[in-house]
Amino acid sequence: MYEYCPVCKFRFEVELGFYWGAMYISYAFSVVNVVIVGVSLFYLAGDPPLWVYGSVITAVTILLTTFLFRYARVVMLYLFGSVRYDATYNQP
Ligand SMILES: [Zn+2]
């Protein structure tokens, strides 16, 4: 993650330890992921054995880790960093 935005020079670390709260958002994303994958397995694979649930959910969670990490920070920044996206900021 950049320390400053290369376009508008916004400092991403709003305050010290700001992104610690993103862990809770990431946790919520992971819970949603587990529920979606678990329910999908139940209905699409016909309620497989427990080890299948465990291994598929673990694999999907590992594959989504960088995505969840990144978007948890984005959500944290938008919800608590008082940042609003301005598409016209750098337009001539
Ligand atoms: Zn920027």
PDB file of the backbone (N, CA, C, O) and the ligand in Angstrom, with CONECT records:
HET     ZN  A 101       1
ATOM      1  N   MET A   1       0.853  -1.180   0.000  1.00  0.00           N
ATOM      2  CA  MET A   1       0.000   0.000   0.000  1.00  0.00           C
ATOM      3  C   MET A   1       0.893   1.236   0.000  1.00  0.00           C
ATOM      4  O   MET A   1       1.862   1.328   0.755  1.00  0.00           O
ATOM      5  N   TYR A   2       0.549   2.162  -0.847  1.00  0.00           N
ATOM      6  CA  TYR A   2       1.294   3.416  -0.894  1.00  0.00           C
ATOM      7  C   TYR A   2       1.110   4.179   0.421  1.00  0.00           C
ATOM      8  O   TYR A   2       0.079   4.070   1.084  1.00  0.00           O
ATOM      9  N   GLU A   3       2.133   4.951   0.777  1.00  0.00           N
ATOM     10  CA  GLU A   3       1.969   5.831   1.939  1.00  0.00           C
ATOM     11  C   GLU A   3       1.128   7.042   1.539  1.00  0.00           C
ATOM     12  O   GLU A   3       0.272   7.501   2.296  1.00  0.00           O
ATOM     13  N   TYR A   4       1.393   7.553   0.325  1.00  0.00           N
ATOM     14  CA  TYR A   4       0.621   8.674  -0.211  1.00  0.00           C
ATOM     15  C   TYR A   4       0.064   8.289  -1.574  1.00  0.00           C
ATOM     16  O   TYR A   4       0.699   7.535  -2.311  1.00  0.00           O
ATOM     17  N   CYS A   5      -1.106   8.793  -1.915  1.00  0.00           N
ATOM     18  CA  CYS A   5      -1.690   8.561  -3.225  1.00  0.00           C
ATOM     19  C   CYS A   5      -0.807   9.232  -4.277  1.00  0.00           C
ATOM     20  O   CYS A   5      -0.480  10.412  -4.143  1.00  0.00           O
ATOM     21  N   PRO A   6      -0.415   8.491  -5.326  1.00  0.00           N
ATOM     22  CA  PRO A   6       0.448   9.086  -6.343  1.00  0.00           C
ATOM     23  C   PRO A   6      -0.243  10.193  -7.149  1.00  0.00           C
ATOM     24  O   PRO A   6       0.433  10.988  -7.802  1.00  0.00           O
ATOM     25  N   VAL A   7      -1.567  10.255  -7.111  1.00  0.00           N
ATOM     26  CA  VAL A   7      -2.292  11.258  -7.904  1.00  0.00           C
ATOM     27  C   VAL A   7      -2.596  12.506  -7.084  1.00  0.00           C
ATOM     28  O   VAL A   7      -2.253  13.620  -7.480  1.00  0.00           O
ATOM     29  N   CYS A   8      -3.250  12.307  -5.925  1.00  0.00           N
ATOM     30  CA  CYS A   8      -3.723  13.477  -5.175  1.00  0.00           C
ATOM     31  C   CYS A   8      -2.936  13.721  -3.889  1.00  0.00           C
ATOM     32  O   CYS A   8      -3.239  14.654  -3.145  1.00  0.00           O
ATOM     33  N   LYS A   9      -1.929  12.889  -3.623  1.00  0.00           N
ATOM     34  CA  LYS A   9      -1.063  13.036  -2.441  1.00  0.00           C
ATOM     35  C   LYS A   9      -1.804  12.843  -1.114  1.00  0.00           C
ATOM     36  O   LYS A   9      -1.333  13.288  -0.068  1.00  0.00           O
ATOM     37  N   PHE A  10      -2.953  12.185  -1.161  1.00  0.00           N
ATOM     38  CA  PHE A  10      -3.673  11.876   0.071  1.00  0.00           C
ATOM     39  C   PHE A  10      -2.863  10.882   0.893  1.00  0.00           C
ATOM     40  O   PHE A  10      -2.367   9.893   0.354  1.00  0.00           O
ATOM     41  N   ARG A  11      -2.725  11.136   2.197  1.00  0.00           N
ATOM     42  CA  ARG A  11      -1.975  10.231   3.074  1.00  0.00           C
ATOM     43  C   ARG A  11      -2.924   9.127   3.534  1.00  0.00           C
ATOM     44  O   ARG A  11      -3.907   9.399   4.224  1.00  0.00           O
ATOM     45  N   PHE A  12      -2.629   7.868   3.151  1.00  0.00           N
ATOM     46  CA  PHE A  12      -3.546   6.765   3.424  1.00  0.00           C
ATOM     47  C   PHE A  12      -3.608   6.399   4.898  1.00  0.00           C
ATOM     48  O   PHE A  12      -4.663   5.994   5.386  1.00  0.00           O
ATOM     49  N   GLU A  13      -2.500   6.532   5.618  1.00  0.00           N
ATOM     50  CA  GLU A  13      -2.508   6.223   7.049  1.00  0.00           C
ATOM     51  C   GLU A  13      -3.100   7.434   7.759  1.00  0.00           C
ATOM     52  O   GLU A  13      -2.373   8.328   8.193  1.00  0.00           O
ATOM     53  N   VAL A  14      -4.437   7.455   7.874  1.00  0.00           N
ATOM     54  CA  VAL A  14      -5.148   8.612   8.417  1.00  0.00           C
ATOM     55  C   VAL A  14      -4.657   8.934   9.820  1.00  0.00           C
ATOM     56  O   VAL A  14      -4.424  10.097  10.150  1.00  0.00           O
ATOM     57  N   GLU A  15      -4.501   7.912  10.639  1.00  0.00           N
ATOM     58  CA  GLU A  15      -3.912   8.076  11.966  1.00  0.00           C
ATOM     59  C   GLU A  15      -3.206   6.773  12.308  1.00  0.00           C
ATOM     60  O   GLU A  15      -3.396   5.757  11.640  1.00  0.00           O
ATOM     61  N   LEU A  16      -2.391   6.815  13.355  1.00  0.00           N
ATOM     62  CA  LEU A  16      -1.603   5.635  13.717  1.00  0.00           C
ATOM     63  C   LEU A  16      -2.527   4.458  14.048  1.00  0.00           C
ATOM     64  O   LEU A  16      -3.433   4.593  14.870  1.00  0.00           O
ATOM     65  N   GLY A  17      -2.301   3.319  13.419  1.00  0.00           N
ATOM     66  CA  GLY A  17      -3.102   2.119  13.685  1.00  0.00           C
ATOM     67  C   GLY A  17      -4.509   2.177  13.122  1.00  0.00           C
ATOM     68  O   GLY A  17      -5.392   1.435  13.550  1.00  0.00           O
ATOM     69  N   PHE A  18      -4.711   3.065  12.158  1.00  0.00           N
ATOM     70  CA  PHE A  18      -6.048   3.250  11.599  1.00  0.00           C
ATOM     71  C   PHE A  18      -6.613   1.954  11.030  1.00  0.00           C
ATOM     72  O   PHE A  18      -7.803   1.681  11.188  1.00  0.00           O
ATOM     73  N   TYR A  19      -5.790   1.160  10.380  1.00  0.00           N
ATOM     74  CA  TYR A  19      -6.288  -0.025   9.680  1.00  0.00           C
ATOM     75  C   TYR A  19      -6.453  -1.239  10.569  1.00  0.00           C
ATOM     76  O   TYR A  19      -6.781  -2.316  10.071  1.00  0.00           O
ATOM     77  N   TRP A  20      -6.237  -1.105  11.861  1.00  0.00           N
ATOM     78  CA  TRP A  20      -6.496  -2.228  12.756  1.00  0.00           C
ATOM     79  C   TRP A  20      -7.971  -2.578  12.714  1.00  0.00           C
ATOM     80  O   TRP A  20      -8.335  -3.750  12.808  1.00  0.00           O
ATOM     81  N   GLY A  21      -8.822  -1.573  12.574  1.00  0.00           N
ATOM     82  CA  GLY A  21     -10.265  -1.822  12.490  1.00  0.00           C
ATOM     83  C   GLY A  21     -10.649  -2.618  11.259  1.00  0.00           C
ATOM     84  O   GLY A  21     -11.706  -3.249  11.227  1.00  0.00           O
ATOM     85  N   ALA A  22      -9.793  -2.591  10.240  1.00  0.00           N
ATOM     86  CA  ALA A  22     -10.074  -3.350   9.024  1.00  0.00           C
ATOM     87  C   ALA A  22     -10.054  -4.849   9.283  1.00  0.00           C
ATOM     88  O   ALA A  22     -10.602  -5.626   8.500  1.00  0.00           O
ATOM     89  N   MET A  23      -9.428  -5.255  10.370  1.00  0.00           N
ATOM     90  CA  MET A  23      -9.440  -6.684  10.719  1.00  0.00           C
ATOM     91  C   MET A  23     -10.858  -7.166  10.994  1.00  0.00           C
ATOM     92  O   MET A  23     -11.214  -8.293  10.650  1.00  0.00           O
ATOM     93  N   TYR A  24     -11.668  -6.311  11.616  1.00  0.00           N
ATOM     94  CA  TYR A  24     -13.051  -6.698  11.912  1.00  0.00           C
ATOM     95  C   TYR A  24     -13.863  -6.784  10.626  1.00  0.00           C
ATOM     96  O   TYR A  24     -14.706  -7.667  10.465  1.00  0.00           O
ATOM     97  N   ILE A  25     -13.598  -5.862   9.724  1.00  0.00           N
ATOM     98  CA  ILE A  25     -14.293  -5.889   8.436  1.00  0.00           C
ATOM     99  C   ILE A  25     -13.870  -7.116   7.651  1.00  0.00           C
ATOM    100  O   ILE A  25     -14.700  -7.778   7.027  1.00  0.00           O
ATOM    101  N   SER A  26     -12.569  -7.423   7.681  1.00  0.00           N
ATOM    102  CA  SER A  26     -12.061  -8.612   7.011  1.00  0.00           C
ATOM    103  C   SER A  26     -12.678  -9.874   7.613  1.00  0.00           C
ATOM    104  O   SER A  26     -13.000 -10.822   6.897  1.00  0.00           O
ATOM    105  N   TYR A  27     -12.837  -9.872   8.924  1.00  0.00           N
ATOM    106  CA  TYR A  27     -13.473 -11.013   9.593  1.00  0.00           C
ATOM    107  C   TYR A  27     -14.911 -11.174   9.121  1.00  0.00           C
ATOM    108  O   TYR A  27     -15.358 -12.290   8.854  1.00  0.00           O
ATOM    109  N   ALA A  28     -15.639 -10.060   9.017  1.00  0.00           N
ATOM    110  CA  ALA A  28     -17.018 -10.115   8.530  1.00  0.00           C
ATOM    111  C   ALA A  28     -17.056 -10.644   7.095  1.00  0.00           C
ATOM    112  O   ALA A  28     -17.918 -11.455   6.756  1.00  0.00           O
ATOM    113  N   PHE A  29     -16.133 -10.192   6.258  1.00  0.00           N
ATOM    114  CA  PHE A  29     -16.047 -10.701   4.884  1.00  0.00           C
ATOM    115  C   PHE A  29     -15.815 -12.210   4.897  1.00  0.00           C
ATOM    116  O   PHE A  29     -16.423 -12.938   4.113  1.00  0.00           O
ATOM    117  N   SER A  30     -14.933 -12.682   5.786  1.00  0.00           N
ATOM    118  CA  SER A  30     -14.628 -14.109   5.849  1.00  0.00           C
ATOM    119  C   SER A  30     -15.834 -14.920   6.292  1.00  0.00           C
ATOM    120  O   SER A  30     -16.074 -16.015   5.782  1.00  0.00           O
ATOM    121  N   VAL A  31     -16.598 -14.383   7.248  1.00  0.00           N
ATOM    122  CA  VAL A  31     -17.794 -15.090   7.710  1.00  0.00           C
ATOM    123  C   VAL A  31     -18.799 -15.204   6.566  1.00  0.00           C
ATOM    124  O   VAL A  31     -19.400 -16.258   6.362  1.00  0.00           O
ATOM    125  N   VAL A  32     -18.977 -14.120   5.826  1.00  0.00           N
ATOM    126  CA  VAL A  32     -19.882 -14.153   4.668  1.00  0.00           C
ATOM    127  C   VAL A  32     -19.385 -15.185   3.657  1.00  0.00           C
ATOM    128  O   VAL A  32     -20.177 -15.940   3.092  1.00  0.00           O
ATOM    129  N   ASN A  33     -18.072 -15.215   3.433  1.00  0.00           N
ATOM    130  CA  ASN A  33     -17.480 -16.188   2.522  1.00  0.00           C
ATOM    131  C   ASN A  33     -17.772 -17.620   2.973  1.00  0.00           C
ATOM    132  O   ASN A  33     -18.159 -18.462   2.162  1.00  0.00           O
ATOM    133  N   VAL A  34     -17.589 -17.892   4.256  1.00  0.00           N
ATOM    134  CA  VAL A  34     -17.831 -19.244   4.784  1.00  0.00           C
ATOM    135  C   VAL A  34     -19.297 -19.626   4.607  1.00  0.00           C
ATOM    136  O   VAL A  34     -19.603 -20.753   4.219  1.00  0.00           O
ATOM    137  N   VAL A  35     -20.198 -18.697   4.888  1.00  0.00           N
ATOM    138  CA  VAL A  35     -21.634 -18.992   4.759  1.00  0.00           C
ATOM    139  C   VAL A  35     -21.995 -19.256   3.298  1.00  0.00           C
ATOM    140  O   VAL A  35     -22.702 -20.217   2.993  1.00  0.00           O
ATOM    141  N   ILE A  36     -21.506 -18.400   2.396  1.00  0.00           N
ATOM    142  CA  ILE A  36     -21.840 -18.570   0.975  1.00  0.00           C
ATOM    143  C   ILE A  36     -21.294 -19.894   0.442  1.00  0.00           C
ATOM    144  O   ILE A  36     -22.010 -20.632  -0.234  1.00  0.00           O
ATOM    145  N   VAL A  37     -20.029 -20.197   0.742  1.00  0.00           N
ATOM    146  CA  VAL A  37     -19.428 -21.432   0.239  1.00  0.00           C
ATOM    147  C   VAL A  37     -20.103 -22.649   0.900  1.00  0.00           C
ATOM    148  O   VAL A  37     -20.360 -23.650   0.231  1.00  0.00           O
ATOM    149  N   GLY A  38     -20.383 -22.566   2.180  1.00  0.00           N
ATOM    150  CA  GLY A  38     -21.029 -23.678   2.879  1.00  0.00           C
ATOM    151  C   GLY A  38     -22.415 -23.961   2.352  1.00  0.00           C
ATOM    152  O   GLY A  38     -22.760 -25.116   2.101  1.00  0.00           O
ATOM    153  N   VAL A  39     -23.217 -22.923   2.181  1.00  0.00           N
ATOM    154  CA  VAL A  39     -24.581 -23.110   1.658  1.00  0.00           C
ATOM    155  C   VAL A  39     -24.529 -23.595   0.212  1.00  0.00           C
ATOM    156  O   VAL A  39     -25.328 -24.441  -0.192  1.00  0.00           O
ATOM    157  N   SER A  40     -23.581 -23.054  -0.575  1.00  0.00           N
ATOM    158  CA  SER A  40     -23.437 -23.502  -1.961  1.00  0.00           C
ATOM    159  C   SER A  40     -23.074 -24.983  -2.021  1.00  0.00           C
ATOM    160  O   SER A  40     -23.632 -25.728  -2.827  1.00  0.00           O
ATOM    161  N   LEU A  41     -22.148 -25.409  -1.176  1.00  0.00           N
ATOM    162  CA  LEU A  41     -21.775 -26.824  -1.154  1.00  0.00           C
ATOM    163  C   LEU A  41     -22.969 -27.691  -0.771  1.00  0.00           C
ATOM    164  O   LEU A  41     -23.189 -28.754  -1.351  1.00  0.00           O
ATOM    165  N   PHE A  42     -23.730 -27.227   0.205  1.00  0.00           N
ATOM    166  CA  PHE A  42     -24.880 -28.005   0.668  1.00  0.00           C
ATOM    167  C   PHE A  42     -25.872 -28.234  -0.463  1.00  0.00           C
ATOM    168  O   PHE A  42     -26.363 -29.347  -0.649  1.00  0.00           O
ATOM    169  N   TYR A  43     -26.165 -27.179  -1.219  1.00  0.00           N
ATOM    170  CA  TYR A  43     -27.186 -27.301  -2.266  1.00  0.00           C
ATOM    171  C   TYR A  43     -26.631 -27.816  -3.584  1.00  0.00           C
ATOM    172  O   TYR A  43     -27.328 -28.537  -4.297  1.00  0.00           O
ATOM    173  N   LEU A  44     -25.389 -27.463  -3.929  1.00  0.00           N
ATOM    174  CA  LEU A  44     -24.852 -27.863  -5.230  1.00  0.00           C
ATOM    175  C   LEU A  44     -24.179 -29.234  -5.193  1.00  0.00           C
ATOM    176  O   LEU A  44     -24.212 -29.965  -6.184  1.00  0.00           O
ATOM    177  N   ALA A  45     -23.570 -29.589  -4.061  1.00  0.00           N
ATOM    178  CA  ALA A  45     -22.861 -30.869  -3.982  1.00  0.00           C
ATOM    179  C   ALA A  45     -23.636 -31.895  -3.164  1.00  0.00           C
ATOM    180  O   ALA A  45     -23.130 -32.992  -2.926  1.00  0.00           O
ATOM    181  N   GLY A  46     -24.835 -31.569  -2.734  1.00  0.00           N
ATOM    182  CA  GLY A  46     -25.676 -32.548  -2.045  1.00  0.00           C
ATOM    183  C   GLY A  46     -25.170 -32.924  -0.666  1.00  0.00           C
ATOM    184  O   GLY A  46     -25.076 -34.110  -0.348  1.00  0.00           O
ATOM    185  N   ASP A  47     -24.844 -31.944   0.156  1.00  0.00           N
ATOM    186  CA  ASP A  47     -24.382 -32.155   1.530  1.00  0.00           C
ATOM    187  C   ASP A  47     -23.244 -33.170   1.624  1.00  0.00           C
ATOM    188  O   ASP A  47     -23.445 -34.283   2.110  1.00  0.00           O
ATOM    189  N   PRO A  48     -22.041 -32.788   1.158  1.00  0.00           N
ATOM    190  CA  PRO A  48     -20.881 -33.698   1.195  1.00  0.00           C
ATOM    191  C   PRO A  48     -20.400 -33.921   2.634  1.00  0.00           C
ATOM    192  O   PRO A  48     -20.894 -33.273   3.556  1.00  0.00           O
ATOM    193  N   PRO A  49     -19.428 -34.844   2.833  1.00  0.00           N
ATOM    194  CA  PRO A  49     -18.880 -35.070   4.178  1.00  0.00           C
ATOM    195  C   PRO A  49     -18.222 -33.805   4.740  1.00  0.00           C
ATOM    196  O   PRO A  49     -17.891 -32.876   4.003  1.00  0.00           O
ATOM    197  N   LEU A  50     -18.046 -33.798   6.050  1.00  0.00           N
ATOM    198  CA  LEU A  50     -17.545 -32.605   6.740  1.00  0.00           C
ATOM    199  C   LEU A  50     -16.161 -32.176   6.255  1.00  0.00           C
ATOM    200  O   LEU A  50     -15.876 -30.981   6.177  1.00  0.00           O
ATOM    201  N   TRP A  51     -15.285 -33.155   5.923  1.00  0.00           N
ATOM    202  CA  TRP A  51     -13.933 -32.801   5.483  1.00  0.00           C
ATOM    203  C   TRP A  51     -13.968 -32.027   4.160  1.00  0.00           C
ATOM    204  O   TRP A  51     -13.078 -31.217   3.900  1.00  0.00           O
ATOM    205  N   VAL A  52     -14.976 -32.262   3.332  1.00  0.00           N
ATOM    206  CA  VAL A  52     -15.098 -31.521   2.073  1.00  0.00           C
ATOM    207  C   VAL A  52     -15.442 -30.059   2.371  1.00  0.00           C
ATOM    208  O   VAL A  52     -14.873 -29.146   1.774  1.00  0.00           O
ATOM    209  N   TYR A  53     -16.377 -29.849   3.298  1.00  0.00           N
ATOM    210  CA  TYR A  53     -16.689 -28.474   3.709  1.00  0.00           C
ATOM    211  C   TYR A  53     -15.419 -27.766   4.185  1.00  0.00           C
ATOM    212  O   TYR A  53     -15.104 -26.658   3.752  1.00  0.00           O
ATOM    213  N   GLY A  54     -14.703 -28.435   5.084  1.00  0.00           N
ATOM    214  CA  GLY A  54     -13.504 -27.826   5.669  1.00  0.00           C
ATOM    215  C   GLY A  54     -12.455 -27.494   4.640  1.00  0.00           C
ATOM    216  O   GLY A  54     -11.898 -26.396   4.656  1.00  0.00           O
ATOM    217  N   SER A  55     -12.169 -28.427   3.736  1.00  0.00           N
ATOM    218  CA  SER A  55     -11.099 -28.186   2.773  1.00  0.00           C
ATOM    219  C   SER A  55     -11.511 -27.178   1.706  1.00  0.00           C
ATOM    220  O   SER A  55     -10.696 -26.344   1.310  1.00  0.00           O
ATOM    221  N   VAL A  56     -12.748 -27.232   1.234  1.00  0.00           N
ATOM    222  CA  VAL A  56     -13.173 -26.278   0.200  1.00  0.00           C
ATOM    223  C   VAL A  56     -13.238 -24.864   0.784  1.00  0.00           C
ATOM    224  O   VAL A  56     -12.773 -23.913   0.155  1.00  0.00           O
ATOM    225  N   ILE A  57     -13.807 -24.722   1.974  1.00  0.00           N
ATOM    226  CA  ILE A  57     -13.904 -23.400   2.598  1.00  0.00           C
ATOM    227  C   ILE A  57     -12.510 -22.848   2.882  1.00  0.00           C
ATOM    228  O   ILE A  57     -12.261 -21.661   2.671  1.00  0.00           O
ATOM    229  N   THR A  58     -11.591 -23.702   3.362  1.00  0.00           N
ATOM    230  CA  THR A  58     -10.217 -23.257   3.609  1.00  0.00           C
ATOM    231  C   THR A  58      -9.541 -22.812   2.320  1.00  0.00           C
ATOM    232  O   THR A  58      -8.885 -21.771   2.293  1.00  0.00           O
ATOM    233  N   ALA A  59      -9.695 -23.592   1.249  1.00  0.00           N
ATOM    234  CA  ALA A  59      -9.063 -23.245  -0.028  1.00  0.00           C
ATOM    235  C   ALA A  59      -9.609 -21.933  -0.571  1.00  0.00           C
ATOM    236  O   ALA A  59      -8.841 -21.082  -1.020  1.00  0.00           O
ATOM    237  N   VAL A  60     -10.926 -21.761  -0.535  1.00  0.00           N
ATOM    238  CA  VAL A  60     -11.528 -20.520  -1.062  1.00  0.00           C
ATOM    239  C   VAL A  60     -11.084 -19.334  -0.215  1.00  0.00           C
ATOM    240  O   VAL A  60     -10.786 -18.268  -0.753  1.00  0.00           O
ATOM    241  N   THR A  61     -11.035 -19.509   1.102  1.00  0.00           N
ATOM    242  CA  THR A  61     -10.610 -18.415   1.976  1.00  0.00           C
ATOM    243  C   THR A  61      -9.166 -18.022   1.698  1.00  0.00           C
ATOM    244  O   THR A  61      -8.846 -16.834   1.661  1.00  0.00           O
ATOM    245  N   ILE A  62      -8.284 -19.010   1.501  1.00  0.00           N
ATOM    246  CA  ILE A  62      -6.882 -18.704   1.194  1.00  0.00           C
ATOM    247  C   ILE A  62      -6.774 -17.985  -0.151  1.00  0.00           C
ATOM    248  O   ILE A  62      -5.999 -17.040  -0.293  1.00  0.00           O
ATOM    249  N   LEU A  63      -7.555 -18.436  -1.138  1.00  0.00           N
ATOM    250  CA  LEU A  63      -7.512 -17.784  -2.450  1.00  0.00           C
ATOM    251  C   LEU A  63      -8.013 -16.347  -2.389  1.00  0.00           C
ATOM    252  O   LEU A  63      -7.534 -15.494  -3.136  1.00  0.00           O
ATOM    253  N   LEU A  64      -8.965 -16.071  -1.516  1.00  0.00           N
ATOM    254  CA  LEU A  64      -9.546 -14.734  -1.435  1.00  0.00           C
ATOM    255  C   LEU A  64      -8.829 -13.825  -0.439  1.00  0.00           C
ATOM    256  O   LEU A  64      -9.224 -12.672  -0.266  1.00  0.00           O
ATOM    257  N   THR A  65      -7.794 -14.318   0.212  1.00  0.00           N
ATOM    258  CA  THR A  65      -7.169 -13.550   1.301  1.00  0.00           C
ATOM    259  C   THR A  65      -6.708 -12.161   0.865  1.00  0.00           C
ATOM    260  O   THR A  65      -7.006 -11.176   1.541  1.00  0.00           O
ATOM    261  N   THR A  66      -5.993 -12.067  -0.245  1.00  0.00           N
ATOM    262  CA  THR A  66      -5.497 -10.751  -0.653  1.00  0.00           C
ATOM    263  C   THR A  66      -6.647  -9.822  -1.031  1.00  0.00           C
ATOM    264  O   THR A  66      -6.621  -8.628  -0.735  1.00  0.00           O
ATOM    265  N   PHE A  67      -7.653 -10.388  -1.688  1.00  0.00           N
ATOM    266  CA  PHE A  67      -8.837  -9.604  -2.063  1.00  0.00           C
ATOM    267  C   PHE A  67      -9.538  -9.078  -0.813  1.00  0.00           C
ATOM    268  O   PHE A  67      -9.861  -7.893  -0.731  1.00  0.00           O
ATOM    269  N   LEU A  68      -9.773  -9.963   0.161  1.00  0.00           N
ATOM    270  CA  LEU A  68     -10.478  -9.567   1.381  1.00  0.00           C
ATOM    271  C   LEU A  68      -9.660  -8.549   2.169  1.00  0.00           C
ATOM    272  O   LEU A  68     -10.209  -7.591   2.713  1.00  0.00           O
ATOM    273  N   PHE A  69      -8.347  -8.761   2.229  1.00  0.00           N
ATOM    274  CA  PHE A  69      -7.460  -7.842   2.950  1.00  0.00           C
ATOM    275  C   PHE A  69      -7.534  -6.449   2.341  1.00  0.00           C
ATOM    276  O   PHE A  69      -7.685  -5.454   3.050  1.00  0.00           O
ATOM    277  N   ARG A  70      -7.426  -6.394   1.032  1.00  0.00           N
ATOM    278  CA  ARG A  70      -7.415  -5.108   0.332  1.00  0.00           C
ATOM    279  C   ARG A  70      -8.753  -4.389   0.476  1.00  0.00           C
ATOM    280  O   ARG A  70      -8.783  -3.201   0.798  1.00  0.00           O
ATOM    281  N   TYR A  71      -9.857  -5.093   0.242  1.00  0.00           N
ATOM    282  CA  TYR A  71     -11.155  -4.428   0.268  1.00  0.00           C
ATOM    283  C   TYR A  71     -11.625  -4.130   1.684  1.00  0.00           C
ATOM    284  O   TYR A  71     -12.438  -3.227   1.879  1.00  0.00           O
ATOM    285  N   ALA A  72     -11.141  -4.858   2.664  1.00  0.00           N
ATOM    286  CA  ALA A  72     -11.437  -4.492   4.052  1.00  0.00           C
ATOM    287  C   ALA A  72     -10.820  -3.131   4.365  1.00  0.00           C
ATOM    288  O   ALA A  72     -11.430  -2.315   5.055  1.00  0.00           O
ATOM    289  N   ARG A  73      -9.613  -2.887   3.859  1.00  0.00           N
ATOM    290  CA  ARG A  73      -8.973  -1.579   4.062  1.00  0.00           C
ATOM    291  C   ARG A  73      -9.716  -0.479   3.310  1.00  0.00           C
ATOM    292  O   ARG A  73      -9.880   0.631   3.816  1.00  0.00           O
ATOM    293  N   VAL A  74     -10.160  -0.796   2.107  1.00  0.00           N
ATOM    294  CA  VAL A  74     -10.914   0.209   1.332  1.00  0.00           C
ATOM    295  C   VAL A  74     -12.202   0.572   2.055  1.00  0.00           C
ATOM    296  O   VAL A  74     -12.539   1.750   2.172  1.00  0.00           O
ATOM    297  N   VAL A  75     -12.930  -0.439   2.544  1.00  0.00           N
ATOM    298  CA  VAL A  75     -14.181  -0.178   3.262  1.00  0.00           C
ATOM    299  C   VAL A  75     -13.895   0.612   4.533  1.00  0.00           C
ATOM    300  O   VAL A  75     -14.637   1.533   4.873  1.00  0.00           O
ATOM    301  N   MET A  76     -12.820   0.255   5.239  1.00  0.00           N
ATOM    302  CA  MET A  76     -12.452   0.982   6.452  1.00  0.00           C
ATOM    303  C   MET A  76     -12.175   2.446   6.129  1.00  0.00           C
ATOM    304  O   MET A  76     -12.623   3.341   6.845  1.00  0.00           O
ATOM    305  N   LEU A  77     -11.444   2.682   5.062  1.00  0.00           N
ATOM    306  CA  LEU A  77     -11.104   4.049   4.676  1.00  0.00           C
ATOM    307  C   LEU A  77     -12.353   4.848   4.315  1.00  0.00           C
ATOM    308  O   LEU A  77     -12.470   6.013   4.693  1.00  0.00           O
ATOM    309  N   TYR A  78     -13.283   4.238   3.592  1.00  0.00           N
ATOM    310  CA  TYR A  78     -14.490   4.948   3.189  1.00  0.00           C
ATOM    311  C   TYR A  78     -15.441   5.158   4.359  1.00  0.00           C
ATOM    312  O   TYR A  78     -16.086   6.203   4.446  1.00  0.00           O
ATOM    313  N   LEU A  79     -15.539   4.177   5.268  1.00  0.00           N
ATOM    314  CA  LEU A  79     -16.495   4.295   6.371  1.00  0.00           C
ATOM    315  C   LEU A  79     -15.988   5.221   7.469  1.00  0.00           C
ATOM    316  O   LEU A  79     -16.756   6.011   8.019  1.00  0.00           O
ATOM    317  N   PHE A  80     -14.692   5.129   7.794  1.00  0.00           N
ATOM    318  CA  PHE A  80     -14.197   5.833   8.975  1.00  0.00           C
ATOM    319  C   PHE A  80     -13.096   6.850   8.668  1.00  0.00           C
ATOM    320  O   PHE A  80     -12.658   7.555   9.577  1.00  0.00           O
ATOM    321  N   GLY A  81     -12.643   6.947   7.439  1.00  0.00           N
ATOM    322  CA  GLY A  81     -11.561   7.858   7.109  1.00  0.00           C
ATOM    323  C   GLY A  81     -12.026   9.172   6.510  1.00  0.00           C
ATOM    324  O   GLY A  81     -11.208   9.991   6.093  1.00  0.00           O
ATOM    325  N   SER A  82     -13.330   9.377   6.464  1.00  0.00           N
ATOM    326  CA  SER A  82     -13.947  10.566   5.834  1.00  0.00           C
ATOM    327  C   SER A  82     -13.313  10.876   4.481  1.00  0.00           C
ATOM    328  O   SER A  82     -12.891  12.001   4.214  1.00  0.00           O
ATOM    329  N   VAL A  83     -13.258   9.851   3.638  1.00  0.00           N
ATOM    330  CA  VAL A  83     -12.725   9.985   2.289  1.00  0.00           C
ATOM    331  C   VAL A  83     -13.858   9.731   1.314  1.00  0.00           C
ATOM    332  O   VAL A  83     -14.608   8.767   1.466  1.00  0.00           O
ATOM    333  N   ARG A  84     -13.985  10.582   0.323  1.00  0.00           N
ATOM    334  CA  ARG A  84     -14.978  10.381  -0.725  1.00  0.00           C
ATOM    335  C   ARG A  84     -14.261  10.368  -2.061  1.00  0.00           C
ATOM    336  O   ARG A  84     -13.386  11.196  -2.317  1.00  0.00           O
ATOM    337  N   TYR A  85     -14.630   9.441  -2.895  1.00  0.00           N
ATOM    338  CA  TYR A  85     -14.031   9.346  -4.224  1.00  0.00           C
ATOM    339  C   TYR A  85     -14.542  10.480  -5.096  1.00  0.00           C
ATOM    340  O   TYR A  85     -15.744  10.739  -5.150  1.00  0.00           O
ATOM    341  N   ASP A  86     -13.627  11.152  -5.776  1.00  0.00           N
ATOM    342  CA  ASP A  86     -13.991  12.231  -6.671  1.00  0.00           C
ATOM    343  C   ASP A  86     -13.408  11.915  -8.046  1.00  0.00           C
ATOM    344  O   ASP A  86     -12.216  12.110  -8.284  1.00  0.00           O
ATOM    345  N   ALA A  87     -14.250  11.429  -8.937  1.00  0.00           N
ATOM    346  CA  ALA A  87     -13.788  11.009 -10.259  1.00  0.00           C
ATOM    347  C   ALA A  87     -13.273  12.175 -11.089  1.00  0.00           C
ATOM    348  O   ALA A  87     -12.524  11.972 -12.045  1.00  0.00           O
ATOM    349  N   THR A  88     -13.662  13.381 -10.739  1.00  0.00           N
ATOM    350  CA  THR A  88     -13.265  14.534 -11.547  1.00  0.00           C
ATOM    351  C   THR A  88     -12.040  15.241 -10.972  1.00  0.00           C
ATOM    352  O   THR A  88     -11.640  16.287 -11.483  1.00  0.00           O
ATOM    353  N   TYR A  89     -11.428  14.680  -9.903  1.00  0.00           N
ATOM    354  CA  TYR A  89     -10.339  15.374  -9.215  1.00  0.00           C
ATOM    355  C   TYR A  89      -9.187  15.736 -10.143  1.00  0.00           C
ATOM    356  O   TYR A  89      -8.744  16.884 -10.159  1.00  0.00           O
ATOM    357  N   ASN A  90      -8.694  14.760 -10.923  1.00  0.00           N
ATOM    358  CA  ASN A  90      -7.497  14.994 -11.738  1.00  0.00           C
ATOM    359  C   ASN A  90      -7.828  15.229 -13.204  1.00  0.00           C
ATOM    360  O   ASN A  90      -6.957  15.112 -14.066  1.00  0.00           O
ATOM    361  N   GLN A  91      -9.077  15.558 -13.486  1.00  0.00           N
ATOM    362  CA  GLN A  91      -9.478  15.794 -14.879  1.00  0.00           C
ATOM    363  C   GLN A  91      -9.107  17.222 -15.272  1.00  0.00           C
ATOM    364  O   GLN A  91      -9.212  18.146 -14.465  1.00  0.00           O
ATOM    365  N   PRO A  92      -8.675  17.391 -16.516  1.00  0.00           N
ATOM    366  CA  PRO A  92      -8.347  18.754 -16.969  1.00  0.00           C
ATOM    367  C   PRO A  92      -9.606  19.607 -17.181  1.00  0.00           C
ATOM    368  O   PRO A  92      -9.503  20.774 -17.560  1.00  0.00           O
TER     369      PRO A  92
HETATM  370 ZN    ZN A 101      -5.698  10.032  -4.681  1.00  0.00          ZN2+
END
